[in-house]
Structures are given as structure tokens and as C-alpha cells.
Amino acid sequence: MKKKQNNPEAETVSGRVQTRARVLSAAMQLLQEGGRDAVTTRAVAERAGVQPPVIYRHFNDKEGLLDALAEHGFALYLPQKQQETKHDPVQALRSGWDQHVQFGLKYPELYLLMYARIGRGPSPAAELSFKALHRHIASVAAAGRLRIPVDRAVALLHSAAMGIVVSLLQSQPRERDLTLSSMARDNALSMIAITEPTPLRKSALSAAASAIQAAVRVEDGFSTSEIALLKEWLKRLAVK
């Protein structure tokens, strides 16, 4: 019987994966204990039991490490979002709001790292979350239940949910009034969607225009000017 030969290259890749995971785990612990300022390359290296150059080799610099932490946060967040109600798109948004707020309160420092990046724009992880919200709201539009254009609805719901989380995080856990979240959620949803299960009565042309408006993207082959003109026409047809 031939002995199974080890693959040095595979072992090296496995070792890199394990090292990367150990560094991220150490950085996450420091983030939760002391916030973003506690995540220094020296502190992370010491906690992970590696030399500082290892961190630069895996993440380039501290900002690269923080971006990787944000992506790790999205990995925690996404499985919850995938469990949202599929039968009623508006109910899915309601459930998604609650899960978003719960995640932010459970992982406050990680949430702020993902979303509250003043002057730097959203993290790659937050961009993925934003795109997921866009898909969910597009499904509301496709069902004929959206009151305003998809992009505007996405911006409104996203900013409202993020504002609620940041506001609640400014209070001590025992002092937080969680009913503010449900009030803001219901108010925002009523502004962007028909919240009752009964679809909005529209003509066949209007319903089709709403569905196309929700689905069309620049990536479909349109130029920026073409897609702007197309969306303007669809917007007019959607209110017929």
C-alpha cells in the first residue's frame, strides 16, 4: 500500500487560512473590548501570537484589517437576513429592519465599523448589505406595492434604520427605548410601500413599468444617459 504523500503547498495554504482566522479573531476581541482605537497592529499581533509583519502580509495595513473585520461582520449578518419572510416582500422588509437593529445592538463596535465611516464611504461589507436591501425593495416594486422609486426607497429605509441604531447605541442598554425602532420602522415603511397584503390596483402597463423600473441596471448594457431616460419614462408609466 502506497503511503499518502503530503502536499506542502496545500499545507501552506491551510496554514495561511488558520493564521488569518486567528488574527481576525484577535482583532474582533479587541474591537469588542475597546472599540476601533484598540485594534492596533501591535495589540492584534500580541493577542494572536504572531509577529506584526504577518498582519501586513495578510491585510496590507491597519485599514485593510479593519475592512476584513467589517466583511467578517457581514458574514455574521447575512445568514440572519437570508431567513427573512419570502411570501410577503413588505413583511420581509419589516423583519429585515428588526434584524438589522438587533445586530447593531449586539455588535455595536462592529456595526459602527461597518456603517459609520465618516468621510470614507461605506465599507465593502456595507455595500453588499445595501445591495441586498435594494433587491428586497425591488421585489416590493415588482409586486406593485412601492409608493416611491426604488433608489429613493432604499436610501430612506437604509438611513432611517442606521440612524435608529446609532441613536440607541448612545444610550445605556437599560435605558434604550426599543419602541422607537418599531415606530420608525412602521413610519418609514408606510412612506415607501403599501403595507397591506392586498396589492395596489394598477393597470397592466403600470405594473409592468414598476417591475421593469425595479430590475433595470446600467450593467444591462445601457449607458448612464440611456438608463436615466428609460427610468424617467418608466416612472411616468408606473403612475398610470
PLY file of the C-alpha trace (Angstrom):
ply
format ascii 1.0
element vertex 240
property float x
property float y
property float z
element edge 239
property int vertex1
property int vertex2
end_header
0.00 0.00 0.00
1.36 3.39 -1.02
1.81 5.96 1.67
-0.23 9.11 1.24
2.12 11.94 0.31
1.73 15.31 1.98
1.15 18.35 -0.19
3.44 21.11 1.13
1.65 23.76 -0.91
-1.77 22.73 0.45
-0.39 22.78 3.97
0.96 26.27 3.39
-2.43 27.49 2.17
-4.12 25.82 5.15
-1.63 27.47 7.49
-2.29 30.88 5.96
-6.03 30.43 6.36
-5.61 29.46 10.01
-3.28 32.38 10.68
-5.67 34.82 9.01
-8.57 33.46 11.07
-6.53 33.75 14.29
-5.64 37.37 13.52
-9.27 38.25 12.73
-10.43 36.57 15.94
-7.91 38.57 17.96
-8.88 41.80 16.22
-12.57 41.09 16.86
-11.91 40.58 20.58
-10.01 43.85 20.79
-12.72 45.67 18.83
-15.42 44.46 21.19
-13.34 45.28 24.27
-12.09 48.72 23.35
-13.51 49.85 20.02
-11.70 50.75 16.83
-8.82 52.52 18.59
-7.93 49.30 20.43
-7.31 47.48 17.14
-3.64 48.33 16.63
-1.31 46.08 14.67
0.89 45.59 17.74
-2.04 44.67 20.01
-3.55 42.34 17.43
-0.22 40.65 16.78
0.33 40.12 20.51
-3.20 38.76 21.05
-2.94 36.45 18.01
0.54 35.25 18.90
2.15 36.39 15.64
4.72 38.96 14.58
3.42 42.34 13.27
4.78 41.72 9.74
2.34 38.79 9.48
-0.57 41.23 9.70
0.84 43.39 6.93
1.40 40.31 4.80
-2.25 39.27 5.14
-4.01 42.65 5.24
-1.51 45.22 3.85
-2.19 47.72 6.66
-4.48 48.52 9.56
-7.25 49.79 7.28
-7.10 46.54 5.35
-7.51 44.65 8.62
-10.48 46.81 9.60
-12.09 46.22 6.20
-11.62 42.48 6.69
-13.28 42.78 10.11
-16.23 44.55 8.51
-16.53 41.74 5.95
-16.47 39.26 8.83
-19.32 41.22 10.37
-21.31 40.87 7.18
-20.65 37.11 7.27
-22.33 37.10 10.70
-25.16 39.32 9.47
-26.01 37.65 6.15
-27.33 34.30 7.46
-29.90 36.20 9.53
-31.01 38.22 6.52
-31.41 35.08 4.41
-34.04 33.84 6.84
-36.39 36.73 6.09
-40.01 36.07 5.09
-40.26 35.46 1.35
-44.04 35.34 0.86
-44.74 38.99 1.66
-41.97 41.36 0.47
-43.11 44.16 2.81
-43.10 41.79 5.78
-39.59 40.79 4.69
-38.52 44.43 4.97
-40.13 44.68 8.40
-38.30 41.56 9.57
-35.07 42.77 7.97
-35.29 46.09 9.83
-35.65 44.30 13.18
-32.71 42.00 12.43
-30.60 44.97 11.36
-31.28 46.79 14.63
-30.71 43.67 16.72
-27.39 43.06 15.01
-26.28 46.64 15.63
-27.15 46.45 19.34
-25.49 43.04 19.76
-22.26 44.04 17.98
-22.07 47.83 18.47
-18.38 48.36 17.66
-18.55 46.04 14.67
-21.69 47.79 13.42
-20.06 51.20 13.64
-17.03 49.83 11.81
-19.29 48.52 9.03
-21.58 51.52 8.62
-20.36 54.67 10.40
-17.28 55.55 8.34
-17.50 59.31 8.11
-15.55 60.65 5.15
-14.52 57.22 3.87
-17.80 55.95 2.47
-19.39 52.57 3.28
-17.23 49.51 3.78
-17.31 46.75 1.15
-19.42 44.76 3.59
-21.93 47.60 3.95
-22.11 47.85 0.15
-23.17 44.20 -0.01
-25.82 44.85 2.64
-27.03 47.87 0.69
-27.34 45.80 -2.50
-29.32 43.14 -0.62
-31.73 45.83 0.59
-32.05 47.10 -2.99
-33.08 43.60 -4.14
-35.68 43.32 -1.39
-37.23 46.69 -2.19
-37.18 45.85 -5.90
-39.35 42.84 -5.07
-41.84 45.19 -3.38
-41.91 47.27 -6.56
-42.39 44.15 -8.67
-45.41 43.29 -6.52
-46.93 46.70 -7.29
-46.70 47.87 -3.69
-43.99 50.52 -3.79
-45.06 54.16 -3.42
-41.81 55.84 -4.47
-38.89 54.99 -6.81
-36.71 52.08 -5.72
-33.49 54.07 -5.23
-35.27 56.65 -3.08
-36.94 53.94 -1.01
-33.60 52.20 -0.45
-31.94 55.43 0.69
-34.81 56.28 3.04
-35.07 52.88 4.71
-31.32 52.41 5.00
-30.68 55.84 6.52
-33.63 55.51 8.91
-32.51 52.10 10.18
-28.90 53.19 10.58
-29.99 56.36 12.38
-32.07 54.38 14.85
-29.20 52.01 15.64
-26.70 54.83 16.20
-29.22 56.72 18.31
-29.96 53.68 20.51
-26.25 52.96 20.93
-25.82 56.39 22.51
-27.90 55.20 25.48
-27.06 52.56 28.07
-28.74 49.18 27.34
-31.16 49.51 30.26
-32.21 52.98 29.14
-32.92 52.16 25.49
-36.49 52.62 24.31
-36.79 49.89 21.68
-40.30 51.02 20.77
-38.61 53.90 18.93
-37.28 51.33 16.47
-40.68 49.81 15.73
-42.26 53.27 15.42
-39.58 54.45 12.99
-39.81 51.18 11.06
-43.56 51.35 10.59
-43.45 55.02 9.70
-40.72 54.51 7.11
-42.47 51.50 5.59
-45.77 53.37 5.31
-43.98 56.11 3.38
-42.38 53.81 0.84
-44.84 50.94 0.46
-48.43 49.75 0.55
-48.16 47.82 3.80
-51.37 45.82 3.43
-51.04 42.41 1.73
-53.55 43.45 -0.94
-51.55 44.69 -3.95
-52.07 48.20 -5.17
-54.54 48.25 -8.05
-52.69 49.34 -11.14
-53.15 48.93 -14.83
-51.21 46.12 -16.51
-48.97 48.73 -18.15
-48.29 50.48 -14.83
-47.49 47.22 -13.04
-45.14 46.16 -15.82
-43.39 49.54 -15.75
-42.87 49.27 -11.99
-41.38 45.81 -12.33
-39.00 46.87 -15.13
-38.03 50.02 -13.25
-37.03 47.89 -10.26
-34.99 45.45 -12.33
-33.16 47.58 -14.90
-29.47 48.32 -14.24
-26.58 50.04 -16.01
-24.92 46.62 -16.16
-27.64 45.51 -18.57
-25.82 47.33 -21.36
-27.33 50.81 -21.13
-25.26 53.95 -20.94
-25.78 56.30 -18.00
-27.82 58.72 -20.12
-29.87 55.90 -21.66
-30.78 54.39 -18.33
-31.71 57.82 -16.92
-34.07 58.41 -19.84
-35.51 54.90 -19.60
-36.18 55.28 -15.87
-37.88 58.62 -16.47
-40.25 57.01 -18.99
-40.91 54.05 -16.70
-41.56 56.41 -13.78
-44.27 58.15 -15.79
-45.83 54.87 -16.90
-45.79 53.49 -13.35
-48.28 56.07 -12.12
-50.83 55.41 -14.85
0 1
1 2
2 3
3 4
4 5
5 6
6 7
7 8
8 9
9 10
10 11
11 12
12 13
13 14
14 15
15 16
16 17
17 18
18 19
19 20
20 21
21 22
22 23
23 24
24 25
25 26
26 27
27 28
28 29
29 30
30 31
31 32
32 33
33 34
34 35
35 36
36 37
37 38
38 39
39 40
40 41
41 42
42 43
43 44
44 45
45 46
46 47
47 48
48 49
49 50
50 51
51 52
52 53
53 54
54 55
55 56
56 57
57 58
58 59
59 60
60 61
61 62
62 63
63 64
64 65
65 66
66 67
67 68
68 69
69 70
70 71
71 72
72 73
73 74
74 75
75 76
76 77
77 78
78 79
79 80
80 81
81 82
82 83
83 84
84 85
85 86
86 87
87 88
88 89
89 90
90 91
91 92
92 93
93 94
94 95
95 96
96 97
97 98
98 99
99 100
100 101
101 102
102 103
103 104
104 105
105 106
106 107
107 108
108 109
109 110
110 111
111 112
112 113
113 114
114 115
115 116
116 117
117 118
118 119
119 120
120 121
121 122
122 123
123 124
124 125
125 126
126 127
127 128
128 129
129 130
130 131
131 132
132 133
133 134
134 135
135 136
136 137
137 138
138 139
139 140
140 141
141 142
142 143
143 144
144 145
145 146
146 147
147 148
148 149
149 150
150 151
151 152
152 153
153 154
154 155
155 156
156 157
157 158
158 159
159 160
160 161
161 162
162 163
163 164
164 165
165 166
166 167
167 168
168 169
169 170
170 171
171 172
172 173
173 174
174 175
175 176
176 177
177 178
178 179
179 180
180 181
181 182
182 183
183 184
184 185
185 186
186 187
187 188
188 189
189 190
190 191
191 192
192 193
193 194
194 195
195 196
196 197
197 198
198 199
199 200
200 201
201 202
202 203
203 204
204 205
205 206
206 207
207 208
208 209
209 210
210 211
211 212
212 213
213 214
214 215
215 216
216 217
217 218
218 219
219 220
220 221
221 222
222 223
223 224
224 225
225 226
226 227
227 228
228 229
229 230
230 231
231 232
232 233
233 234
234 235
235 236
236 237
237 238
238 239
